[in-house]
Amino acid sequence: MRLRTVLFQVTAIGRNVGALDESVRSVLYWLRNTPGLPFRPLVWVVVEPEGFATSPKVYRALERDGAEVLVVPREYRTRLGTRGKARALQYACDRRRERGLSEPWAWVYHQDEETCVGQDTLLGIADFVRQRELLVGSGVILYPIDWVGNPSHVQELTRSYDDFRVLDSMTLPGNPTAGFHGSHILVRADVEDSVGWDARGYAPAEDLTFEIRLRARYGSVFGILRGFAYEKGAFGLYDQLRQRRRWVHGVLYAILRSRELPARRRLTVLYSALSWFSALPSVLVLAISVILHLGPVLYATGVFTGFIWVSMITGYVEGYRLHREYVVRRHGFWRLFAHGIAGAVVDVLAPWFALLTRPTMRDFISKDRPGAASTAAPASG
């Protein structure tokens, strides 16, 4: 029986060199310092030519330390002509097939350029690859790397708490609340390569498109991946807005252009999108009702407003509890409260901003904070 192989794959443009270097080195460090892992590890860094050109020395150093750097050729084209990150992901699939890695004994762990791992991550992966029933594993992501407590970082706390909903939905038949992850996912290589990442044109949320196609072909084969992944949020509100814009366009792409999306699932994805779009009108109605003293409107909407506010506050409180052991609290309660409101306002505005503007493949959100000390697992030993 072939020894199980886990390919740790960081796929990115590659211009956030500091964040990417930290992520890859967290993998290399913990692979060296976690004895008894039941798999053969490989580490791939898949980047675009402009990313590699940003700092060739960093990429060469990663190669010397055990990673393999794959630069996607400019002339590479997929069958359907996909662009963006999906093109790089499909290129990696092609290379795996060439090297005989598209087999049931091989697994691919997907990381974004800022996805660091810990020993808990590796032990969770080891636990998952031992079982033979589930084909995809997904886990909870925390956001403690370079955490400074700004509005965007405080808002990310709620995403970790929301992962409980995401993971519960992913493991249910049909994925009723449309949860999905693009990083910190483990996929059996033969399954991923049979579905592929190729799509017509530019799919802003290639991870959602992939999850839809995989579920359509294989059914409910998703499980919980134990252990956290450790990432970082945007460093500014405008970057947060642009990041959410891409997500919105990814959802709209799935609703309008995905042929593999069943009618029932299309309705759930549409409902999820409408819920996000309804946030701004709801806030405006509440504000106008208070200003104009429209008591009947307040009575009618109060039934729903209570649930919404309780859910939002719970997301912040439980999200902070998840992060408490990993971050240094830099601000007092009221400052964090104000930052949470500001971050939430950006998320409320994001879908409407997405209707007025379009993301491009050249959108670049900086994940490198100058002078930031790493809060991830030791990278250099």
N, C-alpha and C positions, 0 to 999 in steps of 0.2 A: 504494500500500500504506500502511495506517495506521501511524503511528509507534507502536511498542510503548509501553504504559503500565504502570507499576508503582505500585500503590497500597500504601503503607506504612500498615498498619492496626493501631492499638493499641486493643484491646478490653478493658475492665476496669470494675469497679464505679466506680473513680475516686477513692477516698478516700485512696489512697497518692499524694498529689499530688506530693510531692517526687520519688519514684521515676518516676512517669509523666512529669513535666516533663523529667527528665533523659533519659529514653528518647526522647521526641519530639525534643528538642533535639539529641541525638546524630545523629538522621536528618537534621534540617535543616542541621546543621553540615557533615556529610560530603557531602551533596548539593551544597552550595555549594563544597566544596573538593575535589571529585573530577571533573576535567574529562573530557569525551569519553564520558560514559555514554550508551549507545544506547537510552535510553528516556525518556519523559516521566514525571516523578515526581508523585504526589499523596500527601498525608499526611492521614489521617483519624484522629481520636480519638473512639472510640465509648464513651460512658460512661452510667451510670445517673443519674437526677436527683439522688439523694442524694450521689453523687460530685461532680457539678458544683456542688452547693450548698456543698460543703466549702470551695471556694476559687474563686469565679467569676473573680477577678482573674487567677489563673494561666492559666485556660483562655482568657480573652480575650487575654492576652499571647501565647499560642501561636497564636491566630487571626491576630493582627497580624503574627506572624513567618512565617506561611505555612502553618499547619496548618488543617484544618477540623474543628470540634468538632461531633459529632452526639450529642445527648442523646436517649436512647431514651424515648419517651413512656410515662408510667405506664400508659396505657390500651391500649398496643400489645399485640395478641394474635396468636399464630401459629395456623395451621390445626389443629395437634395440641395446642396449649396448652403448649408447652415453657416452662420457667422457668430462671432462672439465667443463666449466661454464654451459653448456646446461644440464648436469646431475643435478646440484643444482637447476636450474630453473624448471626442470621437477619434482624434489622432492617437490618443493613448490606447483606446480599444484596438485600433489597427496594429499598434506595436505589440500589444499583448498577444494577439493572435499569431503574429509572426514568430514570437518567442515561445509558443506553446503554453501560455499562461491562461488561456481561456478554457479552463477545466474546472470540474466540481471541487477539486481540492485546493483551488486558489481563491482568495478573497481580496477585495479592494476596499481599503479604508479611505474615504474621501475627506480631504481637509481643504479649507480655504487658506489664503496666504497668512491669516492671523490665527489659525486654529492650532493651539498648543495642546499637547497631551501630558498626562501625568501617569504615574504607575497604576493608578486606578483605571485609567483608560485602557492600558495594555492588558490588565487582568480581565477587564470586561470583554475585550476582543477575544482573549484566549478562551473564556467561558463560552462565548457565542459560537466560535468555529468548531467546538466539540460536538454541538448538536447537529442533527441532520435533517430537521424538518423545515426550519425557517430559512428564507433566502436573503432577507434584508434585515439589518438591525439598525436602530436609531435610538439616540439617548439624549440626555439633558445637556444643554450648553450653558455654561456660566460665562460672565463677562468681566472678569477681574483684572485682565491685563491692562496696564497703564491707566487704571481707574483713577479719575480725579474728581468725581462727583459733580461734573457739569450736567446740564439738563439732558443731553443725549445719553450720557452714561447712566443717569438715574432712570431714564425711561427704559433702558435695556434690562433693568431688574425685572420688569414685568414680563419680558420675553421668556426668561428662565422659568417663571411660575407658569406661564402659558404652555410651556413644553409638556406639562402633565396632560393638558387637553390634547395637544398635538399628538403625543405618543399614544394616548388612549384611542384617539380617532384612527390613527394609522393602523393599529392592530385590530380594528374592527372591520368586518366585511363592508366594503363600499366606502370606507373612510368618510363617515357621515358629516364631519365638520371641516373637511378639506385640509387637514393638517399635513405638513410635509417639511422635510429638512433637506438642505443642500450640502451641508457639511456634517461631520460627526455621524456619518452613515457608513455601514459596512455591507457590501453587496458581494454575493458570490460571483466570481469573474465570468463564468460561462453564461450566467443569467444576464448580467449587465451587458455583455457583448452581443448577446442575441437580441436584446432590445435596442441598444445603441442610443446615441444622443443626437443623431442626425434629425434635423427638422428644416422645414422650408423657411428660408430667410433668417431673421434674427429673433430668437425666442428669449425675451428679457429674463424670464424665470425658467431656465432650462431644467432646474431640479423638479419643478412641478410637472412640466411636460414629461420628464422621464418617469416620475412616480405614476402618472396616469397610464402611460403605455405599459409599464411593468405590471401594474395591477390588472390591466385589461387582459394581459397574456397569461399571467400566473395566478391571479386571484389574491386571496388574503394570505400572504406569505411574509408579513412584516412582524418583527418582534422587538422587544426592548433590549437595548445595548447597555449593559451596566457600566458604571464609571462616567465621569464628566468629561467634556472637552472644555477648553478654556480659551475664550476669544476676547475681543475688545470692541467697544462701540465706536461710533463716529465721534470725532473731536469737535464738531461744530454742528449747529442746528441746520445750516444749509446742506451740509453733507448728509445729515440724517434725512432731510427732505428728499434729496436726490436718490438716496438708497431706497426709501419707501416708494418713490415714484417708479423705480424699476420693478419693484414687487407688484405694484398695481398693474402696470402694463403687462407683466407676466401672467397675472390672473386673467386679464382681458384677452390676452393671446390664447390662453387655454380655452376660454369660453367660446371665442369666435372662430378659432382656427384649428383646434385639436379634433381630428377625426376619430381618435380612439376614446374620446370622453363619452361614456354612456349617458343617456338622457337623464337618469336619476342623479348621477354624479354631477352632471352639468348644472342641475338645479341647485345642488348643495354649494357648488363653487359660486354660482350666481348669487345665492343668498348670502354667502360670506362676503362677497364684494359689495352687495347692497347694504349690508350691516355697517361696513366701513364707511361707505359714502353717506349713510344716514347720520353719522356722528355729528357732522357740522350743522346740518339743519336742526338736529335735536338741541344742540347747544344754543343756537340762535333763537329757537322758539322759547326755550327756557329763559334766556336773557330778556327777550322782548316781553314775555309774560310778567316778569318781575318789574320791569321798567314801567309798563303800561297798566300794571295792577289787574291783569286778566286772570282773576281767581278761578273761573271754571276751567280755563286751559291748564292751569297749574294742577287742579284736582285730577284732570283727565290724564295728564302726562306724569304725575307724581308716582303712579303705580309702577311705571317703567323706570323713572329716574332713580328711584331708590335702589333697584337692583343694579343699575349701571354704576352708580357711585360706589356701592358696596363692593362690586366686582373689581373696580379700578383700585380702590384702596387696598383690598385684599391682595391684588397683584403686586403692589408696591411693598406691602408689609412682608408677605411671604417671599417675594423676590429678594428683599434685603436679608431675610433670615438665611436664605440659601447662600448668599455671598458673604455673610458676616465674618466667617473665618478666613476669608481670602483678601479682603480689602481693608484699607486704613480709612477710617471715617475722618474726612477732612473738614466737614462743615457741621454746624449745629442743625437741630431738627428743622427749624423754620426755613433755613437756607435750602436744605434738601427738599422740603415741602414745595418751596417756590420753584426749584429746579424740576421737580416732578411735574408740576402744572405746566411749565414751559415745554418740557419734552412731550407731554400729552397733547398740547395744542398743535405742535408740529405734526404728530400722527393724525390728528383730526383734519388738518388742512391737506395732508399728503395726497389723498385720492383726487381731490379737486385740482390741486396743482398738476397732477398727472394728466388730467383732461386738457389742460391748457398747454402743456409742454410734453416733449417726448424724450425718453432716454436715448442715448447713443452709445455705440460700442466704445467711444472714447471717453465716456464718463469715468473720471478718476477720483476716487475717494481715498484720501490719504489715511493710512493706518500706521504711519511712522511718526511718532511724537519725538521731536528733537530733545535729546537729553533725558529721555524717560528711562528710569531704571526698571529692569524686567521684574515682573511679579510672577512670572511663570516658573515652572520647574527649572532647576539649574541646567543651563545649556552648555556651558563650557567645561563643566566638571570642576 
